[in-house]
Amino acid sequence: MGDGATAFSCSTLQAIGFAVTRVLEDLEHTENRRVYVSDFEASASEVVRAYAKAAGILNLGVTYYDVDQAVDAAREELFKDPLSLVAMGTLGLAAVVKPGAGADFKFEGLLDNELLKIPRLQIDEAIARIFQQDSKTG
């Protein structure tokens, strides 16, 4: 969705679990407020490239489509079917890839990684970890 160039914050499940632990350990600084953490920021195109590299795929076909048109179609679908999970998912994805929607916590100056002592990763490292975990559970 979109042009694939808009950066957004990304977190692995491991980082989210670590963040929850750190929040509970540091209520003095985290109580009654939102906490923003991420492993890295990347665009959809960067995520696709990192995935293709880790998976050994040489040419991964990608189709781009207009965010605003997707949002309009999803809203229309929700008026028809308020329980449409596809429409809800489309709106959730649009909130991540629409420029200016605030999904890049680092760019917005919101990151709490330093406060919570949560390390950052590079995208290739995070994707490689996902593949390593899959090979252990698969």
N, C-alpha and C positions, 0 to 999 in steps of 0.2 A: 504494500500500500504506500502511496506516495512515490517520491523519486529515489528512495533508498539512501538518501544522504543525511537525514536528520538524526543527530546523535540523541541517545537516551541512556539512562542509567540501567545497568544490568547487575543482578546478584544471583549467585548460586544458592542452592538450598543450604549448603554448609555455612555460607556467610550470613544468611538470614538466621539460622540457628544460633550462630555465634553472637549476632547482634542482639537477639532476644536475651541471651544469657548476660551480656554486658549491660543491657538496659536495666535488668533486674538487679545487677550488682552495683549500679550507679544511680539509684533513684534520686539522689540529691540533684543531679543534672538532667535527669530524663523524665521525672514524674510529671504527669499532666501536660505533656507536649508531644508533638510529632517528632519522630526521629527519622533521619534520612541517611541511609547507607547504600553503598554500591561497591561491587567488585571492580567495575570498569564502566566507561561510557563508550558506546559504539553506535554506528548507524546500522540499519538493516543490511546494507550492502557489505559492511565489514563483518557482520555476523555470518552472512552467507559465505563469504570468502574464507573465513576461519573454519567454518564447518566443512566446506569442500576440501580445504587443505588437510584437515585432520582425518577426513574420511577417504582421502585419496581420489577424489572425484575431480577430473580435469575440467569438465564443462558442465556446470550446473545451470540449467535454464531458469531464468527469472522473468516474471511478468510484473510490470508496474501498472498501477491504476490510481486514478485521482482520489485523494483522501476526501475531499468535499463531496464528490459524487457518492462515495461509499457511505459516508455519514448520512447523507440525504436518503439513500436507499435503506439504510438500517433504521432510521427514524420512521420511515414509511412502513417498514415491516413491523416495527414495534406498535404502531397504531393499529395495525391489523391483528397482530398476535403479541400481546404484552409479555408473553412468556418465551418469545423466540430467543433461544440461546445463541443462534448464529448472529442475529442482530446485536445482541448484547456484547458478544465477543468482538464484532466488528467495531462497535463504539469504543470498547476497551483498547483495541489495537490502535484505533485512530488517535486516542489520547496519548499514545506513546510516539507515534510517527508524525503527527501533525506539528509542523514548525511552530514554535512559540507556545506549545501546550504545557510547558514546564516539566517535561519528563527527564530532562538532563539536570539532575540534582547538583552536579559539580558546577555546571555553567550558571545555575541559579544561585550558587553560593550557599546551598543548604546542607551539604554533606556533613555528617557527624562522625565519619570514620576516625578522624584524629581524636576527638573527644572520647570515643569508645574504644580506642586502640584496635581498630579493625583494619587489617592490612588490605591493600589493594592488589589486584591481579592485572595482568595483561590479558587481552582477549584470547590470544592463542593458548595461554596457560590454562585459562578457565575452560575452554572448549576441550583441550586435551584431558583435563581432569574428568570431564563428563564422559568422554570415551573410555577412560580408564575405569570409571565406576561401572559403566555399562558392561565392559568385558568381565568384570568381577561378578556381576549379578546375572548376566545373560547366559 
